[in-house]
Amino acid sequence: MEPSFGPVELVALAFDTPRVPPSVAQAVLDVGATGAVTLLDLAVVRRDQGGDVEILEAQDLGDEIDLVAVELPASGLTGDEDLREIAAAVEPGTSVLVLAIEHTWSRDLVTAAVAAEADVILHERVPAVTVNEIATLADTAASPL
């Protein structure tokens, strides 16, 4: 059976506000429009000042994130167990945007690797903050005194 999806990453972005900032919501939609990734599913988890947790699945987001033109091909991928675990860490008055993102660019690579019976022996995600810090250190070290 050929894979129909590339690797999927579950990302949770925490905000010190009860709503996802509009600029972040738009950036999520914009990056999906490029085709490099496919937004498979998303949810918002928030806790009000009283401590009550609200979990909004994609179909319940309303005006939180405008998904009118977005098809989520794996809605439900951010499962209840994952969302409950995230909710346990959400502070009062804050929110978390949970994204299931397929690395669409890698579909052909995955198909070829499966056909060649390759084994994944390492898969490690390095956060952007770390990459940028290392790049800055490398630039500093390479700069003449």
Buried (B, 14 or more C-beta within 10 A) or exposed (E): EEEEBBBBEBEBEEBEEBBBEEEEBEEBBEBBEEEEBBBBBBBBBBBEEEEEBBBBBBEEBEEBBEBEEBEBEBBBBBEEEBBEEBBEEBEEBBBBBBBBBBBBBBBEEBBEBEEEEEEEEEEEEEEEEEEEEEEEEEEEEEEEE
